[in-house]
Amino acid sequence: MAEGQAWSRREVWRRKLLYPGHTLPTAAAPVLVSVGLAVHYHVFAALPVFLAFLAGWLIQLGGVLTDNYENLVQQPEDREHPELVQALKLGTLSLRELKAAISACYALALLAGAYLLYAAGPLVLAIGLCSIAASWAYSAGPWPIGRHGLADPLFFVFFGIVSVIGGYYVQAAPAAGAVPGSWFVREALPASVFALSLPIGALTTNILVIDDIRDREYDAVKGKHTVAVRFGKEWSRAEFCALLVVSYLAPFWFWQGFGFSAWILLPLLTVPHAWATTRAVLTLDQFKDLVPITPQAGRLLLGYAVLLAIGAAAP
């Protein structure tokens, strides 16, 4: 599309709001790992895990839409997203439409979780409500978390640990004898589920780190104190590398510490992709050069998760 040419409504939603190359991998990755674990422990259940994926994706999407809404309200001439500013002026997008979409995402996520509440107990509702609150509070409310440099642990916990544990628990709790109304079934949550969530949280957080490096100049103007703004891009690059090292050492821990077979080392096949992404993060500096690295990191996350799930499920 030629520079300056207006985007259609469909292009605005697909390319700038729904972010399928970003939101789908981060929603699918933890669920895939939970499926691999469920197969390993003989508790796989298709409907609960699909609903967990759907709810997780909708909550993430609600957070993305909220972030864009808040940006447009606070920065009507946002230079970072000129396509959205132009769409508002042309009427192919409206703030009212965005607000309705946010409400719909969270409402549908709760609807998807209604069956999970019945099948796995109130713990699922608590996870869902906390996840919605975190998604919304990232960029909205009286103290937006993302504006104060605390988004990294938020991503690590909710997109990694909570998502993997939640995806596994909704499959395992009914199989472990959960009855309607029971809060928690201890037998439904082995320690390995927490362990395998850690590299997923790390690689998901790295997607945010790339975005923060890319957007640091725009974020500084907006008053966002992200890690990259507060401590500089080199600090964020070091964080990226540290999280990557954790992710690629973790399979050896799973193999030796939790009794998984050597198939659990399959994620190491993504090392070349990880190296290419790391080289880009360490050498590229300009916004336009780093834009394609975010979906590249999303593909790395998804590939790692698929192989980790296969490794976990293997006998």
N, C-alpha and C positions, 0 to 999 in steps of 0.2 A: 504494500500500500504506500502511495506517495506521501512524502512528508507534508503535514498540514491538512491532509484529506480527512474528513470526518469519518468516524467509525459508526457502523450501524449499531442498533440496539443489541443485536445478537453478538456482535464482536466485542462490544463493551462488556457484556456479562461474561462471555466465555474467556476473553483474554485478560481482563483487568479485575474481575470480581470473583469468578468461580475458581480461577487458578487450578485447573485440573492436573497440571503437571506438578503442582505443589501439594494441594490438599489431599488428593487421592493416595499418593504414596505414603504420606504421613498417617493417614487413617488406616490404610491397608496393612502397613508393615507390622504394627503390634498385634493385629488380629491374626495375621498369618503365623506369627510365632506362637500365639496361643493355640492355634489349630495344630501345629506340630507337636506341642506339649500335650494337647488333649489326645492326639493319636497315640503318643508314647505311653500315656497313662490309661488308655482305653476308655476315655470319657467323651470322645468327640460327639458333638451335637450340632447339626447343620443350622437349624433355625435360630437357636440362641446366638450363635456366633455371627450369623448374618445380621441379626438385629443389632448386635453389639457394634459391628462395623458401620451399619447405617447410622446409628445414633452418634458414634464417634465422628463420622464424616460430617454430619449435620452440625454438630457442636463446633468443630473446627471451622466450617464454612460460616457459621454465625459469628465467630470471632473475626474472621477475615473481613466480612461485610461490616461489622461494627468498627473495625479499624479504619476502613475506607470512609465510612460515614463520619466518624469523628474527625478525620483529616479534612474532609470537605467542609464540615461545619466550622472548624477552627482555622482552616487555611483555604478560603474561597478561591484563591488564585494559586493553589498548590503547584509549584513548578515540578515536583516529583511525578505527579500524575496529570499531565496536561490533557490527556485523552478524556479523563473523567470530568475535568473542569469544562472542557468543550462540550461534552455530552450533556452536562447540566444546563449549559447556556442554550444548546440547541433543542433541549427537551427530550432527548433520547434516553435520559436518565433523570430521576428526581429523588430528592432526599426522602420524600414520603414513600416512594417505591422501595428504596433501600431499607428504610425502617420496617416496612411491612415484611420484607424478605428476612430480616434478622429475626423478627418475632416468629415467622413461619418456621425457620430453621430450628429454633429452640423448642417450639411447640411440637414439631414432628419428631424431634429427638426424644422428647418425653413420651410421646405416643409409642414410639418404637420400644421404649423401655418399659412400657406397661406390662407386657408379657413377661419380660425379664424379672420385674418386681414380683410377679406371682410365682415364677418358676424358681428363682434363686434368693428371694427374700429382700428385706428393706436395705441391706447393704448396697444393693445395686442402685436403688433410688438415691442413697447418700452419695455414691460415686458420681451418678449422673448430675445431681444438683451442684456438687462441688465443681465438676468439670465445666458446667454451664457458667457458673459464677466466675471461674478462672478465665474462661474464654472471653467473657464480657469485660471483666475487670482488667484484662491486658491493656485495653486502650480507652475504656470508658469509666465513668464513676468519678468520685471526688479525688481519688488517688490512683490514677492509671498505672498499673504495674510496669508496663513497657516503657513508660516515660522516666522511670526511676532506676533503670539498670537491673531490674530483678526478673526480666523475662526469661533468662537462661535457665535458672533453676525451675521456673514454672514449666517450661517446655520439657525439661528433663523428667520431671515428676509426672506430669499429666500425659504427655504424649509417649512416654516410655513406660515407667513403672506402673502407673494407674491403668493405662490402656491394655498392657499385656496381662496384668493381674485380673482386670475386669473381664477381658475376653475369655480368659481361662476359667474364671470362677463361674460365669454363667453357664458353662458347659458342665463343670465338675460338681457344682453344688447339688443339682437334682440327682445326679448319679450317686452322690455320697449320702443321699437320704434327707436332703433338705425338705422341710415341710413349710407350707405357706405361713409367713409371719416370722420364721426363724431368721435371726440377724446374720449369723455366721456359722459356717460348718468348717471346723478346723481341718478336717481330713481332706477338704476340697482344695487346699492350697499348700502344696509342697514348696520347700525353700528354693528349688530349682526354678520355679516360675519367677520369683523375684530376681534371681540371678540373670536369667535370660532376658529380662526386661532392660537391664542396664546398657548394653550396647545399642539397643533400639533408642533409648533415651538420649544416648550420646550422639548418635548419628542424626537424630531429629534436631537436637540442639545445634548441631553444626550447620544445618540449613539456616537457622536464625542467625548464627554468627556471620555467615556469608552475607545475608541481607543487611546486617548491621554495618559491616565493612563497606558494602556497596552504597548504603544510604547515609553514611555518617555526616556528610556535608549538609544534606537536606534535614536530617534529624537535629543537627546543631542549631539550624535556623528556627526549627519548630520548638526548640526547648526540650527535646527528648534527650535524656541523659543515659543513653545506652552504654554498654561496655566500651564499644568502639569510640563513642564520643568522649566518654569520661576518661578512659585510659589510653586511647589511641589504637590505631589499626594493628600495630605490632603485638599488642597485648591480646587482641582478638585472634590474631593469627596463631599465637602461642596456645590459646585456649582451643582453637580448632585442632591443632596437632595433638594436644594432650587427650582430647576426647577421641580422636582417631586411634591413638595408641591403645587406649582402654578398650576400644571396640575390637581391635585385632589381637589383643592378648587374651581377651575374655574366652574365646573358644577353647583355648588350652586349659583354662580353669574348669570349664564345663566338662571337658573330656576326663581330666584327672580328678576333679573334685566331686563330680556328681554322677559318675558312672555312665555317662553317655558314650556311645561307640565313637570310633574315629570319624564317622560321618559328620559329627558335630563341627569338624574343622572345615567343612565345605565353604563357609563364608570367606575363607582365605583366598578363594578363587577371584574375589572382587578386588584384591590388592592392586592390580594394574589400574582399574577404574579409580580406586581411592588415591593412587599416586598422581594420576592425571588431574583429579580434582584438587588435590593438595597443591600441586605445582601452580595451578591457576590462582588459587587463593593467595599463595605466597608471592606471586609475581605481578598479577593484574591489580590495577589501582583505580581505574576509571569506572564510573557508574555503568556506562554502556557496555564495557568489556565484561563486567561481572554479572550483568543481567542473565545471560544463559547459564551461568554456573549454578544458580539456585535449582533449576530443574535437573541439572546434571547431578547435583547432590541428592535430589529426590530419587533419581534412578539408582544411585548408589545405595541409598537406604533400602529401597524396594528389593534390589537384587540381593543384598546382604540378608534381608529378612526372609526371602524365599529360600535361600540356601540354608539359613539357620533353622527354618521350619522343617525342611527336608531332613537335615541332620538330626534334629530332635526326634522326629518321627521314626527314623530308621532304627531297626532292631539292634 
